[in-house]
Amino acid sequence: MTLREGGSVIGVIHPLGTWRGTPQSTAKDTLHVTLKTALLTTAAMTLALPAGAESFNRIASFPVAQNLPEGIEPTQPTSAEIIDVSGDGMTLIYTDSPAGLVGMIDITDPAAPAPKGALDMGGEPTSVAVMDMSAFVGVNTSKSFTDPSGHLALIDMATGQEDDGVRCDLGGQPDSVAVAPDGSVVAIAIENERDEDLGDGRVGQMPAGYLSIVPLKDGMPDCDGQIRVDLTGLAEVGGDDPEPEFVDINDAGEIVVSLQENNHMVVVSSEGEILSDFSAGAVDLNGIDTTEDDALIFDESQTGRVREPDAVKWIDDDHFATANEGDMDGGSRGWTIFHKDGTVVYDSGTSFEHAIIEIGHYPEGRSENKGVEPESIETATFGDTPMVFVGSERASVVGVYDVTDPSAPVLSQLLPSGIGPEGYVAIPERNLLVSANENDLIEDGGARAHVMLFEYQDAEPTYPMLTSAGADELIGWGAISGMVADEDGTIYAVNDSFYAGQPTIFVIDPAQTPARITRAIRVTRDGAPAAHMDMEGITLDGDGGFWIANEGRTDRDIPHALYHVSAEGEITEEVTIPEELAQHEVRFGFEGVTMLDGALWMAVQREWGDDPENTVKLVAYTPETGEWGAVRYEKAAAQTGWVGLSEISAQGDWVYVVERDNQLGEAAKVKKVYRIAAADMQAAPLGSDLPVVVKEEVRDLIPDLTATGGYVLDKVEGLAVMSDGEIWVATDNDGVDDHSGETMFFSIGRADD
């Protein structure tokens, strides 16, 4: 939040409460901004803000596992896919396809969403659309790909019960559902999806899909009046098997339908007349990464890449927007605005993906396929500004565009979503945007499926916290795993083995908001990208170069080692660990490195073979003499999973460490910064009775990690202590692999304060 005095900016309160401004600022003296402020959530901070919105900020996250009915184990995978809201804006309703449920969430207080129960639909709910308090749900009951079936169900959101007397047989497998703004009809895309294991997954495969239009009479479906619109014979690609994917209806009662696999769009009247149809077309893409090589290199191209749109939403009665996810042959990594006559009014090209690259959300694991894969679209007007919200499934981001001029949209924000955003609903009457995120990683110990709420506020964006925007080149980044601060205020950070093909030192200017990656120094050996690297820590060598700690994994030929690196990134020296350490090694090795009185100190993440339970070593190496030693550190016992160290940084009279568990969300208990008196860091010889250092808690980071409305992220990996004692913290986003991609990069102020 920016504070102004007499029209001039006098300082900024970071979302976590840190003050940035002139020390003489009268506002600072008046407000008495302290670190206690950092414990306020963004939602709480905005309660007193003046009217007039400027940006979206996340205010809450709701794990949909909280909505499971009695008798269902909370460990069952859940999902939040398509989402809508009651007419009064107070209750969300979403489809949970894996569980066969439709769930509801009370958002009377949007900063504190509460479970409101879930309903078994007796099949797979595929989509939901709401009119007032009536929710129309498409339910798939297909026995097979060749014997598809489904129905339209009606749920009274006031009672949370299905109207058993209303089940319209749709004759096939429903996908998307939309209700007309005037309440006259419900449109359902009957996809009758193909078996991707047959015929190389190509269309066509019978039976063909179609569009179903169900009239509404006094708010109730007229099943007997159902119109089934034949969409075959329109597309050049697989015209006998349209597979309609997504539908939306404008104020004029016109229905737009995407035929994703056919790369085709159709506009239909509410009476079932085809008004227009046209190919979604293709684009040429330059400056993209199409090779999955554990590196972020954006110098490749694709020509004639067909769009193959998924979601589609009307912007006004003449224009609609598509998310071009792709399926069989395409996916343009962007989104498009069409006039309903087929004219392309705007195409994002690579600009949307490039913006995602700059905030560290690019999914390298999808480079060979479809990059960031835009899948979701929502449109709404907030204040006087028409907006398009574009959801990237693989980057877990939503782009916010001002489409006042549909031919020249302006990207105003990128918001962090949960993993795999599938659906969005805008509630402009309450200044809210809601995302439904389908991926549930409980089987891999990861994040649950979430619904996230964002508020349109008179406040500056709280995300991203770190970006490479403005650099001289397009810099992709992620998996921040170690940091160090220079005396000039620069922070250097390294990525870990997720980017084994491109080990990099990132140069960060934290004085900007958001902090900026200004340059990337590639770590090389003999001029080529250094192999066998898992960089988990970095410190300065005092002569313009660096020391890097490598966490070994001997089963993958990655050594436990220290590397001396020049200012240009070339490895000049490798120091492997001595036998006294190596004979006890396990996978979880060095996490962080720092320089103290001429010695390098490394934090070992977890117990090695010779460590008593719940203790780890802080290992010392003196480059000048080649001597090794260690002290012992007592860590917390894990309630679930494990607890270990993930960073070490010396500054002044103290050595700071990050101690964390490997849990996230509500299961996270240990995310803390501790410090040890530098005078106590007296290394004993390896193999001897090691002295135990005394630690002092500096900061519990869990309030900081939830201060922007998200769940607690697992990996607090980076810690940099400035020369004045200010501490910066960063999380590791695992290279966006089974992760939301979110990186938190924030200051917690000075430890002495």
ZIHU-V665360 format. One record per residue. N is the residue number from 1. SS is DSSP state (H for helix, E for strand, - for the rest). PSI is psi in whole degrees, -180 to 180 (NA if undefined). Layout:
# ZIHU-V665360
n->(N,N)
ss->(SS,SS)
psi->(PSI,PSI)
This chain:
# ZIHU-V665360
n->(1,2,3,4,5,6,7,8,9,10,11,12,13,14,15,16,17,18,19,20,21,22,23,24,25,26,27,28,29,30,31,32,33,34,35,36,37,38,39,40,41,42,43,44,45,46,47,48,49,50,51,52,53,54,55,56,57,58,59,60,61,62,63,64,65,66,67,68,69,70,71,72,73,74,75,76,77,78,79,80,81,82,83,84,85,86,87,88,89,90,91,92,93,94,95,96,97,98,99,100,101,102,103,104,105,106,107,108,109,110,111,112,113,114,115,116,117,118,119,120,121,122,123,124,125,126,127,128,129,130,131,132,133,134,135,136,137,138,139,140,141,142,143,144,145,146,147,148,149,150,151,152,153,154,155,156,157,158,159,160,161,162,163,164,165,166,167,168,169,170,171,172,173,174,175,176,177,178,179,180,181,182,183,184,185,186,187,188,189,190,191,192,193,194,195,196,197,198,199,200,201,202,203,204,205,206,207,208,209,210,211,212,213,214,215,216,217,218,219,220,221,222,223,224,225,226,227,228,229,230,231,232,233,234,235,236,237,238,239,240,241,242,243,244,245,246,247,248,249,250,251,252,253,254,255,256,257,258,259,260,261,262,263,264,265,266,267,268,269,270,271,272,273,274,275,276,277,278,279,280,281,282,283,284,285,286,287,288,289,290,291,292,293,294,295,296,297,298,299,300,301,302,303,304,305,306,307,308,309,310,311,312,313,314,315,316,317,318,319,320,321,322,323,324,325,326,327,328,329,330,331,332,333,334,335,336,337,338,339,340,341,342,343,344,345,346,347,348,349,350,351,352,353,354,355,356,357,358,359,360,361,362,363,364,365,366,367,368,369,370,371,372,373,374,375,376,377,378,379,380,381,382,383,384,385,386,387,388,389,390,391,392,393,394,395,396,397,398,399,400,401,402,403,404,405,406,407,408,409,410,411,412,413,414,415,416,417,418,419,420,421,422,423,424,425,426,427,428,429,430,431,432,433,434,435,436,437,438,439,440,441,442,443,444,445,446,447,448,449,450,451,452,453,454,455,456,457,458,459,460,461,462,463,464,465,466,467,468,469,470,471,472,473,474,475,476,477,478,479,480,481,482,483,484,485,486,487,488,489,490,491,492,493,494,495,496,497,498,499,500,501,502,503,504,505,506,507,508,509,510,511,512,513,514,515,516,517,518,519,520,521,522,523,524,525,526,527,528,529,530,531,532,533,534,535,536,537,538,539,540,541,542,543,544,545,546,547,548,549,550,551,552,553,554,555,556,557,558,559,560,561,562,563,564,565,566,567,568,569,570,571,572,573,574,575,576,577,578,579,580,581,582,583,584,585,586,587,588,589,590,591,592,593,594,595,596,597,598,599,600,601,602,603,604,605,606,607,608,609,610,611,612,613,614,615,616,617,618,619,620,621,622,623,624,625,626,627,628,629,630,631,632,633,634,635,636,637,638,639,640,641,642,643,644,645,646,647,648,649,650,651,652,653,654,655,656,657,658,659,660,661,662,663,664,665,666,667,668,669,670,671,672,673,674,675,676,677,678,679,680,681,682,683,684,685,686,687,688,689,690,691,692,693,694,695,696,697,698,699,700,701,702,703,704,705,706,707,708,709,710,711,712,713,714,715,716,717,718,719,720,721,722,723,724,725,726,727,728,729,730,731,732,733,734,735,736,737,738,739,740,741,742,743,744,745,746,747,748,749,750,751,752,753)
ss->(-,E,E,E,E,-,-,E,E,E,E,E,E,-,-,-,-,-,E,E,E,-,-,-,-,H,H,H,H,H,H,-,-,-,H,H,H,H,H,-,-,H,H,H,H,-,-,-,-,-,-,-,-,-,E,E,E,E,E,E,E,E,E,H,H,H,H,-,-,-,-,-,-,-,-,-,-,-,-,-,-,-,E,E,E,-,-,-,-,-,E,E,E,E,E,E,-,-,-,-,E,E,E,E,E,E,-,-,-,H,H,H,-,E,E,E,E,E,E,E,-,-,-,E,E,E,E,E,E,E,E,-,-,E,E,E,E,E,E,E,-,-,-,-,-,-,-,-,-,E,E,E,E,E,E,E,-,-,-,-,E,E,E,E,E,E,E,E,E,-,-,-,-,E,E,E,E,E,E,-,-,-,-,-,E,E,E,E,E,E,-,-,-,-,-,-,-,-,H,H,H,-,-,-,-,-,-,-,-,E,E,E,E,E,E,E,E,-,-,E,E,-,H,H,H,-,E,E,E,E,-,-,-,-,-,-,-,-,-,-,-,-,-,-,-,E,E,E,E,-,-,-,-,-,E,E,E,E,E,H,H,H,-,E,E,E,E,E,-,-,-,-,-,E,E,E,E,E,E,-,-,E,E,E,E,E,E,E,-,-,-,-,-,-,-,-,-,-,-,E,E,E,E,E,E,E,-,-,-,-,-,E,E,E,-,-,-,-,E,E,E,E,E,-,-,-,-,-,-,-,-,-,-,-,E,E,E,E,E,-,-,-,-,E,E,E,E,-,-,-,H,H,H,H,H,H,H,H,-,-,-,-,-,H,H,H,-,-,-,-,-,-,-,E,E,E,E,E,E,E,E,E,-,-,E,E,E,E,E,E,E,E,-,-,-,-,E,E,E,E,E,E,-,-,-,-,-,-,-,E,E,E,E,E,E,E,-,-,-,-,E,E,E,E,E,E,E,H,H,H,-,E,E,E,E,E,E,-,-,-,-,H,H,H,-,-,-,-,-,E,E,E,E,E,E,E,E,-,-,-,-,-,-,-,-,E,E,-,-,-,-,-,-,-,-,-,-,-,-,E,E,E,E,E,E,-,-,-,-,E,E,E,E,E,E,-,H,H,H,-,-,-,-,E,E,E,E,E,E,-,-,-,-,-,E,E,E,E,E,E,E,E,-,E,E,-,-,E,E,-,-,-,-,-,E,E,E,E,E,E,-,-,-,-,-,E,E,E,E,E,-,-,E,H,H,H,-,E,-,-,E,E,E,E,E,-,-,-,-,E,E,E,E,E,E,E,-,-,H,H,H,H,-,-,-,-,-,-,-,E,E,E,E,E,E,E,-,-,E,E,E,E,E,E,-,-,-,-,-,-,-,-,-,-,E,E,E,E,E,E,E,E,-,-,-,-,E,E,E,E,E,E,E,E,-,-,-,-,-,-,-,-,E,E,E,E,E,E,E,E,E,-,-,E,E,E,E,E,E,E,E,-,-,-,H,H,H,-,-,-,E,E,E,E,E,E,E,H,H,H,-,-,-,E,-,-,-,-,-,-,-,E,-,-,-,E,E,E,E,E,-,H,H,H,H,-,-,-,-,-,-,-,-,-,-,E,E,E,E,E,E,-,-,-,-,E,E,E,E,E,E,-,-,H,H,H,-,-,-,-,-,-,-,-,E,E,E,E,E,E,-,-,-)
psi->(127,133,135,151,118,31,-6,145,124,-10,170,133,113,152,-27,5,-7,136,135,114,-175,138,-27,1,125,-31,-39,-43,-39,-42,-19,53,121,174,-19,-31,-29,-19,-9,139,160,-40,-44,-37,-25,-2,-34,7,149,162,159,102,151,-32,162,138,140,136,-14,155,137,113,121,-10,-22,-12,6,139,162,142,-12,127,136,-13,-4,135,139,175,151,112,-89,139,147,-177,149,161,-29,0,13,-13,126,149,134,157,138,86,-48,-35,-7,29,158,124,157,148,131,118,33,-45,102,-21,-8,67,144,145,140,14,164,154,128,124,0,25,-165,109,125,-26,161,142,140,140,117,-113,15,124,123,122,128,128,122,123,24,139,-27,175,-31,-8,66,149,164,171,166,123,159,126,132,109,-18,-37,-18,19,150,142,101,-18,-3,101,102,120,122,-8,3,-172,112,150,-99,147,139,146,140,142,-31,4,21,-34,161,133,137,128,114,98,-43,60,155,162,111,-7,-2,144,39,24,22,154,152,154,129,153,154,151,175,180,129,133,118,116,152,132,114,38,-2,140,133,87,-37,-22,9,136,129,113,121,123,10,158,6,-43,148,-28,117,47,-19,-4,82,-32,61,136,-48,146,153,156,133,-179,-19,3,15,136,124,136,131,132,84,-55,-23,-5,51,151,144,138,128,143,164,-11,-3,7,132,117,-37,154,150,158,144,-12,-170,164,160,130,128,152,42,168,116,10,126,92,24,34,152,91,115,68,21,171,158,129,147,38,112,146,-44,69,146,-96,150,139,140,140,-43,-168,-8,-19,144,158,144,145,116,72,-41,159,-86,-49,-1,-140,106,9,13,-158,164,147,124,146,150,-9,1,-8,131,115,-35,142,135,-15,-130,2,-38,-47,-41,-38,-37,-39,-43,-24,14,20,11,128,91,-33,-9,11,-43,-20,-95,25,-129,-11,71,131,-31,149,137,149,147,165,122,119,-123,12,113,136,151,133,120,117,127,114,-45,-24,-11,53,149,129,135,119,137,117,38,-41,105,-20,-9,66,151,122,114,-26,158,126,143,125,-178,-169,123,61,128,-32,155,151,131,140,75,-28,-24,11,43,148,138,136,142,125,119,-24,130,117,28,-33,-23,12,21,-163,150,166,137,153,130,143,135,142,139,112,161,74,158,154,140,-7,142,160,-16,136,155,10,138,-8,164,-18,165,114,114,148,170,178,48,124,-5,148,160,147,141,165,-23,5,-3,143,134,137,152,154,164,-163,-8,-34,56,-24,-2,60,133,144,123,135,120,134,103,-5,-17,159,113,167,149,131,114,-20,151,124,113,133,123,160,118,36,-6,157,128,131,166,39,136,79,119,1,153,142,164,146,-3,-6,22,-7,-161,158,135,133,127,122,119,157,92,-24,-9,19,29,117,150,113,166,140,132,125,137,172,-24,-5,-1,132,124,-16,140,130,113,160,151,166,-34,-30,-46,-33,-15,6,149,178,-38,93,-134,129,87,151,145,161,130,114,46,-5,145,132,130,137,126,129,-49,175,135,-178,-26,14,133,157,138,27,149,169,144,114,137,141,129,109,-35,-36,-18,12,146,151,-174,162,169,144,129,122,168,151,140,135,-38,141,-132,163,138,-178,145,3,154,139,125,138,123,-128,9,154,124,141,153,125,127,156,176,29,159,172,-142,-19,-16,129,-30,105,87,152,129,164,154,137,129,-32,-23,-6,73,101,137,158,145,139,-9,-177,103,137,148,124,158,128,151,127,132,-42,131,118,-8,-43,-35,-39,-14,3,-15,24,4,179,163,121,150,-58,92,108,-23,138,124,127,120,168,-24,5,-4,137,128,141,143,149,155,124,15,28,24,20,112,45,155,-12,-7,131,124,131,107,160,140,15,-163,138,-36,-16,NA)
